Amino acid sequence: QVQLMESGGGSVQAGGSLRLSCVASETTVSINANGWYRQIPGKQRELVATISREGLTNYGASLKGRFTISRDNAKNTVFLHMHGLKPEDTGVYYCNAFTPLGTFWGPGIQVTVSS
C-alpha cells in the first residue's frame, strides 16, 4: 500500500507561482511512477504531468512550459512547480502513485488563482 499527502496549495494571484509537494509514506510496494492530475470545476479530472522513477516526464496538453514535475526519490517526494498561473488553473490537484498493485491517490489539495 501507499499513503500519499499533498501540500503547498492555496490562493495566489494570476501570474503567480506555487509549488505542490506529494509525500509517499507507509510504502509497502515499489512505485513505478507518479502523476499529478487536477479537477477543474465542471470538468473531468485531467492529466497535469507524470514522472517515472527514472525521471522521464510527460505533460498534459497545453500545460508544459508553465508546469514542471520533478521528484526526490530519497525523500519519496514528487513536486509540481506551477508558474504563470491563470484563474482557469483553479481546482483540486491530486497526486497519485502507479504501482504493481494498482494506482493510489492522495486526498487532493485546493489551488485557487484570482484575477
Buried (B, 14 or more C-beta within 10 A) or exposed (E): EBEBEBEBBEEBEEEBEBBBBBBBEEBEEEBEBBBBBBBEEEEEBEBBBBBBEEEEBEBBEEBBEBBBBBBEEEEBBBBBBBEEBEEEBBBBBBBBBBBEEEEBBBEBBEBBBEE
